[in-house]
Amino acid sequence: GAGVSQSPRYKVAKRGQDVALRCDPISGHVSLFWYQQALGQGPEFLTYFQNEAQLDKSGLPSDRFFAERPEGSVSTLKIQRTQQEDSAVYLCASSLGAGRGTEAFFGQGTRLTVV
Amino acid sequence: GENVEQHPSTLSVQEGDSAVIKCTYSDSASNYFPWYKQELGKGPQLIIDIRSNVGEKKDQRIAVTLNKTAKHFSLHITETQPEDSAVYFCAASIGSNFGNEKLTFGTGTRLTIIP
């Protein structure tokens, strides 16, 4: 497809479980971002990749959150030992980046519910 | 860091009337200001953006104005239609040559168009 694709769309996890969320950015996009959107709030920045390099992880809320983009394309956000406060929609966005284009295209998100 | 405030949180307008949403930002280094529309169950979609070297930008029924001195920017939607009903987010970022244009979002405005 032409857009940013995220999977799964919905994930229910028991507290303490590990989860992995996947993002397929638009082909050729250098920049990839993860955001967390709590119910009724605006998205909040988690982390940023330029190709395979994770250049900014200042928004990750704890060391239970880990993101990777090993080949500079697909990215995975992993949350270990999930807690109820992790329940949110996790959005992935990509852009041409590196001075070539700022417009960020968002995926539909993964809604994570921790029970 | 950057802080973006958005008002109002909810807005109802009669079909055909205009809607205005306002945002303020705190970091004078911010230079890119996009507006996103988010429909239920979907990711944010860019509808218009403006850079700090421009005071106003228009695209059909949508316009954005920027006042750098006052650090505020506004979205104007004219001749509103029922399909304009959605949540709208403003955002700000500091564009860089390194491509980390991470966005700081406002808290959103739920716009309802009354037929």
Interface residues (C-beta under 8 A of the other chain):
Chain A: V4 V30 S31 F33 Y35 G40 Q41 G42 P43 E44 F45 Y48 Q50 L55 D56 G59 L91 A93 S95 G97 A98 G99 T102 E103 A104 F105 F106 G107 Q108 G109
Chain B: V4 Q6 Y32 P34 Y36 G41 K42 G43 P44 Q45 L46 D49 F89 A91 S93 G95 N97 F98 G99 N100 E101 K102 L103 T104 F105 G106 T107 G108
